[in-house]
Amino acid sequence: MSEPVCCQCESPGPLHNLYGYAFCDGCQTRLGLHSDKTILKNARQWAQTESGSYEDEVTDRLLRLEKDVAKTKVKLFHILARLGELT
């Protein structure tokens, strides 16, 4: 079994597990994660202008992203399979 590496730069570590993804210190910093202050500000602004909760909106965005990733992966797997048969 290979050693875990950063999912962005493939550095061997030290690594931080963020929601199932491994990031080295540098890549974690470059993610630009929102501070608690920013998250609360966004949630308050959302509540004033939109229906539903900010949490529901973020959850919906994640679900749409997962669907898009699945569709893209299937297309790429299809290309690889076809290349294997065509060449």
N, C-alpha and C positions, 0 to 999 in steps of 0.2 A: 504494500500500500504506500502511495506517495505521500510526502509531507504536504500539509495544507499551505496554500499560497494566497496572496492577495488576489481577489477576483478582478482587479483592474490592471495592476502592473506585474503581477505574478511574483512579487517579492515574498521571500519565505517568512518574513515576520520582523518584529512581533506583530501579531494580528489581533484585531478586535472583531468579535462576532456581532454584526448589526442585522438583526432580523433574518438570520440564516445565511448572510453573506459575510465573507472574511475580507477585512480591509486593513492594510498597513497604516501606520500613523499618518504618513503623507497623504495617502489617498483619502483617508477619513477626513482630514482637514479640508481637502479640496472638494469634498462633497457639498460643503456649504449648507449643512443642516440648519434649520431654523431654530432660533433661540425660543425658550418658553415665552418670552415677552412678545416675540413676533407671532407665534402661534395664537396666543390669546388675542392679540390685536386683530389678526385675520378673522378669528372666530367671531369677535364682536362686530367687525365690519360686515361679515357675511350675514349675521343675524339681522342687521339693519336693512339689508338690500335684497335678500333672497328668501325664498320659502325653503323650509327644511333646515336641517342643521349642517354646520360646517363639517362635522364628523361624517354625516351621511354623504356629503359631497366628496370628501377625500376617499371614503370607502368605494363610492361609485367610480371614481377615477382609477383606483387600483384595479377594480374588476374590468374596466374597459382596457386598461393597459395589459392585463393578463390575457385577454381575448386577442388583442393585437399581436402580442408576442407569440401566442400559439399559432395564429394564422401565418405569421412570418416564418416561424420555424418549420411548419409543414411545407411551405413553398420552397424553402432552402433544402429540406430533406428530399423533396421531390426532384429538385434540380440535381442533387448529388446522385440519386438513384437513376435518373435518366442518363446522366453522364456516364455512369458505370455501365449501362446497357448500350449506349450509343457509341462508345469509344472502345 
